[in-house]
Amino acid sequence: MLDVLIENLSAIETHIRVLILAALPISELRGAIPLGVAWGLEPFSAFIWAIIGNFLPIIPLLLLLPKFFRRLMAVPFFNKVLGGINKRAYLQAQKVNRSKYQLLGLMLFVAIPLPFTGAWTGCLVAVLMRLKFVPSLAAITLGELIAGILISLLTTGVVSVYQEVGWWLLLIIIAAVVLIFIWQKKHKKLY
């Protein structure tokens, strides 16, 4: 299916192809960055376009998924089929909700460059855990940045990524993680 999509996108400029592939749940960053580099984009350019593309669906997903699930559960068939799954997911989420590291867990979940651990699944997890919008958005975005860096490292090698991005991006990510911890400590009552 991905090869058909790539073939149909071949007439579009390379950076727009990377952006579109990164926005889709089928490929996200894991497919867009390596393909962008293979298509001739500079690694940093492929990284930036893939990050932008992967960020595009996050806000709509976080805002619309809860409404979608409520409407879906209003249909008796889906309520019967998905009700048990939803209940178990909610009960498991309650255990995690008590944890002070839930946002870090969400961020790390999105950051792992494996299938089904990207921004789309991260949004689904945040909605099932009933996390607040802004902290979820921050955790998923940071996870997306880390995943993008890891994919870029795997695609082009550590040395070329260091030459392209430098240490400043790593420092920004570390600072963002520290800020999430500080914010989470100060706002415990929001969970």
Rosetta silent file (secondary structure, phi, psi, omega in degrees, C-alpha in Angstrom):
SEQUENCE: MLDVLIENLSAIETHIRVLILAALPISELRGAIPLGVAWGLEPFSAFIWAIIGNFLPIIPLLLLLPKFFRRLMAVPFFNKVLGGINKRAYLQAQKVNRSKYQLLGLMLFVAIPLPFTGAWTGCLVAVLMRLKFVPSLAAITLGELIAGILISLLTTGVVSVYQEVGWWLLLIIIAAVVLIFIWQKKHKKLY
SCORE:     score description
SCORE:     0.000 S_00000001
   1 L     0.000  -41.142  179.577    0.000    0.000    0.000 S_00000001
   2 H   -64.961  -36.671  179.647    2.844    2.384    0.856 S_00000001
   3 H   -66.974  -34.640  176.239    4.538    1.728   -2.484 S_00000001
   4 H   -65.532  -43.025  178.414    1.330    2.658   -4.362 S_00000001
   5 H   -62.277  -45.504 -179.817    1.111    5.883   -2.359 S_00000001
   6 H   -62.456  -40.323  178.799    4.764    6.705   -3.064 S_00000001
   7 H   -63.495  -40.266  179.878    4.262    6.043   -6.766 S_00000001
   8 H   -71.331  -24.261 -179.804    1.246    8.389   -6.848 S_00000001
   9 L   -88.681   -2.215 -172.365    3.204   11.101   -5.031 S_00000001
  10 L   -62.548  -22.055 -179.896    6.159   10.973   -7.426 S_00000001
  11 L   -81.880  -12.953 -177.253    4.989   14.027   -9.401 S_00000001
  12 L   -88.450  152.418  178.176    4.995   16.237   -6.281 S_00000001
  13 L   -57.242  148.631 -172.058    8.090   18.072   -5.048 S_00000001
  14 H   -58.588  -46.323 -177.306   10.244   15.982   -2.738 S_00000001
  15 H   -65.040  -32.372  177.250    9.832   18.057    0.426 S_00000001
  16 H   -72.338  -36.978  175.269    6.030   18.034    0.051 S_00000001
  17 H   -59.570  -44.415  179.590    6.114   14.238   -0.446 S_00000001
  18 H   -62.545  -43.917  178.731    8.081   13.901    2.797 S_00000001
  19 H   -59.660  -45.976 -179.332    5.595   16.163    4.593 S_00000001
  20 H   -65.306  -45.760 -179.942    2.601   14.142    3.343 S_00000001
  21 H   -62.714  -36.873  179.949    4.186   10.773    4.183 S_00000001
  22 H   -69.960  -26.491 -179.683    5.076   11.976    7.691 S_00000001
  23 H   -79.570  -17.116 -176.869    1.480   13.078    8.289 S_00000001
  24 L   -87.353  142.952 -179.379    0.071    9.646    7.446 S_00000001
  25 L   -68.753  -17.615 -177.314   -0.261    6.955   10.111 S_00000001
  26 L   -74.425  -32.013 -174.929    1.125    4.330    7.754 S_00000001
  27 L  -120.022  -43.796 -176.195    4.598    5.875    7.481 S_00000001
  28 H    45.758 -148.168 -178.861    5.008    8.839    9.876 S_00000001
  29 H   -66.814  -33.162 -173.738    8.637    9.785   10.585 S_00000001
  30 H   -62.403  -26.854  177.713    9.830    6.206   10.300 S_00000001
  31 H  -103.467  -34.044 -172.563    9.144    6.172    6.587 S_00000001
  32 H   -70.483  -42.557 -177.383    9.338    9.838    5.641 S_00000001
  33 H   -66.530  -51.577  179.050   12.884   10.631    6.775 S_00000001
  34 H   -60.682  -38.857  178.944   14.632    7.667    5.107 S_00000001
  35 H   -67.516  -39.497  177.687   12.633    8.174    1.909 S_00000001
  36 H   -59.855  -43.718  177.740   13.373   11.905    1.913 S_00000001
  37 H   -66.133  -41.854  179.079   17.100   11.215    2.177 S_00000001
  38 H   -64.301  -31.037  179.195   16.853    8.500   -0.493 S_00000001
  39 L   -81.517   -1.499  174.721   15.039   10.974   -2.766 S_00000001
  40 L   106.741    1.059  176.185   17.938   13.418   -2.463 S_00000001
  41 L   -72.774  148.577  171.734   16.941   15.775    0.337 S_00000001
  42 L   -63.434  146.990 -178.012   19.637   16.839    2.759 S_00000001
  43 H   -55.240  -41.535 -179.905   19.201   14.920    6.051 S_00000001
  44 H   -66.992  -38.556  178.012   18.356   18.067    8.017 S_00000001
  45 H   -65.299  -43.328  177.185   15.816   19.140    5.401 S_00000001
  46 H   -61.836  -41.040  178.110   14.185   15.683    5.440 S_00000001
  47 H   -59.941  -51.007 -177.188   14.112   15.863    9.245 S_00000001
  48 H   -62.548  -48.104 -179.082   12.444   19.313    9.323 S_00000001
  49 H   -64.855  -36.321  178.541    9.807   18.497    6.674 S_00000001
  50 H   -69.429  -39.547  177.942    9.022   15.171    8.340 S_00000001
  51 H   -62.771  -45.485  178.597    8.670   16.819   11.768 S_00000001
  52 H   -60.992  -47.060 -179.905    6.291   19.424   10.340 S_00000001
  53 H   -63.343  -39.380 -179.163    4.269   16.760    8.551 S_00000001
  54 H   -72.660  -25.143  178.354    4.118   14.502   11.599 S_00000001
  55 H   -76.107  -30.744 -173.984    2.997   17.421   13.787 S_00000001
  56 L   -52.262  -44.434 -178.092    0.063   18.371   11.527 S_00000001
  57 L   -82.060   -8.360 -173.240   -2.379   15.633   12.659 S_00000001
  58 H   -62.388  -51.612 -176.991   -1.565   15.828   16.394 S_00000001
  59 H   -63.635  -49.303  177.057   -3.837   18.731   17.350 S_00000001
  60 H   -58.898  -38.931  179.965   -6.866   17.533   15.335 S_00000001
  61 H   -64.219  -45.789 -179.351   -6.427   13.999   16.703 S_00000001
  62 H   -64.429  -31.294 -179.690   -6.226   15.150   20.322 S_00000001
  63 H   -84.363  -34.153 -172.425   -9.313   17.319   19.850 S_00000001
  64 H   -97.295  -26.318 -178.474  -11.444   14.986   17.723 S_00000001
  65 H   -59.457  -42.499  178.230  -10.683   11.473   19.006 S_00000001
  66 H   -60.054  -40.934  178.636  -12.645   11.893   22.273 S_00000001
  67 H   -66.059  -40.183  178.546  -15.720   13.044   20.331 S_00000001
  68 H   -60.837  -45.642 -179.795  -15.293   10.196   17.850 S_00000001
  69 H   -65.036  -39.097  178.386  -15.141    7.616   20.642 S_00000001
  70 H   -62.893  -43.225  178.807  -18.214    9.070   22.363 S_00000001
  71 H   -68.214  -39.498  179.017  -20.219    8.896   19.130 S_00000001
  72 H   -63.995  -40.735 -179.084  -18.928    5.441   18.316 S_00000001
  73 H   -72.523  -16.140  177.397  -19.866    4.168   21.781 S_00000001
  74 H   -74.383  -20.253  177.060  -23.395    5.566   21.327 S_00000001
  75 L   -82.064  121.786 -174.231  -23.991    2.935   18.624 S_00000001
  76 H   -53.101  -41.581 -179.605  -25.123   -0.265   20.424 S_00000001
  77 H   -59.356  -51.192 -178.190  -23.055   -2.598   18.246 S_00000001
  78 H   -68.383  -33.800  177.177  -19.812   -0.703   18.834 S_00000001
  79 H   -62.505  -40.680  179.749  -20.627   -0.189   22.500 S_00000001
  80 H   -68.503  -43.968 -177.484  -21.001   -3.937   22.885 S_00000001
  81 H   -72.949  -46.271 -173.666  -17.846   -4.744   20.914 S_00000001
  82 H   -95.436  -10.677 -176.514  -15.622   -1.939   22.183 S_00000001
  83 H   -58.363  -46.459  179.668  -17.151   -1.389   25.624 S_00000001
  84 H   -65.093  -40.837  178.896  -15.043   -4.042   27.334 S_00000001
  85 H   -64.056  -44.815  179.886  -11.879   -2.890   25.616 S_00000001
  86 H   -62.542  -40.805 -179.444  -12.602    0.723   26.549 S_00000001
  87 H   -65.366  -45.753  178.703  -13.322   -0.244   30.167 S_00000001
  88 H   -63.708  -40.885  178.674  -10.092   -2.247   30.505 S_00000001
  89 H   -63.266  -40.010  179.450   -8.093    0.532   28.860 S_00000001
  90 H   -65.834  -43.016  179.354   -9.624    3.056   31.243 S_00000001
  91 H   -63.685  -40.484  176.846   -8.860    0.906   34.297 S_00000001
  92 H   -67.351  -37.348  179.458   -5.253    0.444   33.178 S_00000001
  93 H   -65.165  -33.414  178.718   -5.015    4.158   32.447 S_00000001
  94 H   -62.660  -36.943  176.529   -6.152    4.927   35.992 S_00000001
  95 H   -63.705  -43.542 -179.841   -3.115    3.052   37.305 S_00000001
  96 H   -70.858  -35.846 -179.497   -0.875    5.069   35.023 S_00000001
  97 H   -59.903  -28.985  178.524   -2.724    8.312   35.824 S_00000001
  98 L   -74.891  -16.155 -178.572   -1.631    7.956   39.424 S_00000001
  99 L   -77.943  138.890  178.835    1.962    7.842   38.254 S_00000001
 100 L   -79.907   -3.063 -177.859    3.882   11.094   38.276 S_00000001
 101 L  -109.910   23.059 -175.460    5.750    9.958   35.177 S_00000001
 102 H   -65.289  -38.780  179.309    2.803    9.536   32.805 S_00000001
 103 H   -70.443  -36.967  175.607    3.863   12.346   30.461 S_00000001
 104 H   -63.395  -41.424  177.605    7.407   11.046   30.369 S_00000001
 105 H   -61.892  -42.668  177.873    6.013    7.605   29.535 S_00000001
 106 H   -63.189  -43.736  179.756    3.889    9.057   26.737 S_00000001
 107 H   -62.442  -45.268  179.846    6.865   10.966   25.367 S_00000001
 108 H   -66.291  -35.406  177.761    9.106    7.879   25.448 S_00000001
 109 H   -60.313  -45.371 -179.977    6.361    5.786   23.857 S_00000001
 110 H   -70.903  -32.450 -175.449    6.186    8.183   20.892 S_00000001
 111 H   -72.438  -23.031 -177.687    9.993    8.520   20.780 S_00000001
 112 L   -70.351  119.591 -176.917   10.633    4.804   20.274 S_00000001
 113 L   -81.579   64.672  176.603   11.174    4.340   16.534 S_00000001
 114 L  -122.786  161.599  176.878    9.166    1.132   16.219 S_00000001
 115 L   -59.545  143.137  176.859    5.941    0.396   14.335 S_00000001
 116 L    66.860   25.597  175.870    2.748    1.582   16.081 S_00000001
 117 L  -127.649   26.060 -177.046    4.554    3.920   18.510 S_00000001
 118 L   -91.982 -162.306 -176.360    4.314    7.211   16.627 S_00000001
 119 H   -64.925  -38.448 -179.959    2.326   10.400   17.047 S_00000001
 120 H   -62.039  -48.738  179.553   -0.965    8.861   15.885 S_00000001
 121 H   -68.141  -36.005  176.311   -0.802    6.064   18.456 S_00000001
 122 H   -59.903  -39.938  176.360    0.479    8.527   21.066 S_00000001
 123 H   -64.227  -42.045  177.961   -2.654   10.639   20.536 S_00000001
 124 H   -61.621  -44.813  178.593   -4.816    7.549   20.947 S_00000001
 125 H   -61.978  -44.131  179.723   -3.009    6.625   24.178 S_00000001
 126 H   -61.333  -39.820  179.280   -3.378   10.189   25.516 S_00000001
 127 H   -69.077  -43.985  178.674   -7.109   10.143   24.773 S_00000001
 128 H   -64.016  -33.735  178.469   -7.611    6.708   26.347 S_00000001
 129 L   -82.266   -6.441 -179.719   -5.679    7.847   29.422 S_00000001
 130 L    57.250   45.110  177.509   -7.787   11.032   29.454 S_00000001
 131 L   -79.840  156.606  178.495   -4.745   13.242   29.723 S_00000001
 132 L   -67.951  153.698 -174.012   -5.041   17.009   29.425 S_00000001
 133 H   -62.387  -55.463 -173.254   -4.605   18.537   25.969 S_00000001
 134 H   -64.378  -47.366  177.555   -1.564   20.802   26.479 S_00000001
 135 H   -62.856  -36.442  177.923    0.613   18.316   28.411 S_00000001
 136 H   -64.596  -44.555  178.698   -0.266   15.593   25.893 S_00000001
 137 H   -59.156  -44.223  179.817    0.597   17.876   22.992 S_00000001
 138 H   -64.536  -46.301 -177.959    3.946   18.745   24.583 S_00000001
 139 H   -64.725  -42.852 -179.656    4.836   15.114   25.389 S_00000001
 140 H   -67.139  -40.449  179.281    3.868   13.851   21.927 S_00000001
 141 H   -64.546  -43.618  177.230    5.741   16.679   20.199 S_00000001
 142 H   -64.438  -41.049  176.423    8.900   16.022   22.221 S_00000001
 143 H   -61.407  -38.564  177.701    8.595   12.313   21.524 S_00000001
 144 H   -63.117  -43.311  178.396    8.217   13.125   17.854 S_00000001
 145 H   -62.612  -43.903  179.329   11.405   15.227   17.913 S_00000001
 146 H   -63.933  -44.183  178.428   13.361   12.464   19.643 S_00000001
 147 H   -61.146  -40.997  178.504   12.026    9.871   17.196 S_00000001
 148 H   -61.658  -40.972  178.020   12.984   12.127   14.293 S_00000001
 149 H   -65.911  -44.441  179.779   16.516   12.460   15.606 S_00000001
 150 H   -62.469  -43.014  178.723   16.805    8.709   16.148 S_00000001
 151 H   -64.599  -40.684  177.981   15.484    7.948   12.669 S_00000001
 152 H   -62.883  -41.513  177.670   17.861   10.520   11.185 S_00000001
 153 H   -61.481  -43.703  179.755   20.753    8.936   13.078 S_00000001
 154 H   -68.132  -33.479 -177.335   19.783    5.514   11.814 S_00000001
 155 H   -75.412  -45.283 -171.018   19.295    6.805    8.276 S_00000001
 156 H  -113.866   -9.587 -179.084   22.423    8.867    7.797 S_00000001
 157 L    94.669  151.727 -174.562   24.741    7.881   10.616 S_00000001
 158 H   -60.479  -42.920 -174.234   25.741    9.686   13.772 S_00000001
 159 H   -65.067  -46.238 -176.970   28.542   11.766   12.261 S_00000001
 160 H   -68.926  -34.123  176.959   26.543   13.312    9.433 S_00000001
 161 H   -67.792  -41.362  177.635   23.612   14.178   11.725 S_00000001
 162 H   -60.629  -40.684  179.306   25.991   15.800   14.204 S_00000001
 163 H   -65.792  -35.449 -178.463   27.489   17.834   11.354 S_00000001
 164 H   -76.834  -47.412 -169.432   24.015   18.887   10.178 S_00000001
 165 H  -101.849  -36.780 -178.351   22.279   19.611   13.496 S_00000001
 166 L    77.339 -178.073 -176.938   25.008   20.006   16.079 S_00000001
 167 H   -77.292  -17.719 -175.006   24.652   19.772   19.825 S_00000001
 168 H   -60.796  -37.479  179.985   22.169   22.633   20.091 S_00000001
 169 H   -68.176  -39.236  176.151   19.210   20.431   19.120 S_00000001
 170 H   -62.185  -41.677  178.326   20.178   17.816   21.699 S_00000001
 171 H   -64.558  -37.702  177.650   20.376   20.530   24.353 S_00000001
 172 H   -63.548  -43.143 -179.907   16.935   21.838   23.383 S_00000001
 173 H   -64.932  -43.975  178.107   15.426   18.366   23.764 S_00000001
 174 H   -61.680  -43.598  178.655   17.069   17.832   27.157 S_00000001
 175 H   -62.448  -39.154  179.387   15.838   21.242   28.324 S_00000001
 176 H   -65.371  -40.696  177.797   12.319   20.429   27.136 S_00000001
 177 H   -62.791  -43.512  178.460   12.288   17.139   29.054 S_00000001
 178 H   -62.321  -41.596  179.038   13.453   18.942   32.198 S_00000001
 179 H   -63.806  -36.022  176.496   10.740   21.575   31.723 S_00000001
 180 H   -63.965  -42.965  177.914    8.076   18.866   31.451 S_00000001
 181 H   -60.577  -46.023 -179.651    9.256   17.379   34.750 S_00000001
 182 H   -63.323  -46.227  179.872    9.170   20.799   36.430 S_00000001
 183 H   -60.959  -41.853 -178.027    5.752   21.622   34.979 S_00000001
 184 H   -65.975  -38.751  178.224    4.380   18.256   36.029 S_00000001
 185 H   -64.503  -39.925 -177.831    5.618   18.688   39.615 S_00000001
 186 H   -74.670  -24.215 -174.600    4.015   22.123   39.902 S_00000001
 187 L  -117.412   39.176 -179.064    0.700   21.028   38.388 S_00000001
 188 H   -58.421  -35.503 -176.072    0.105   17.667   40.065 S_00000001
 189 H   -66.875  -15.498  178.409   -3.474   18.625   40.880 S_00000001
 190 H   -73.913  -13.520 -177.982   -4.366   18.787   37.165 S_00000001
 191 L   -98.513    0.000    0.000   -4.096   15.011   36.905 S_00000001
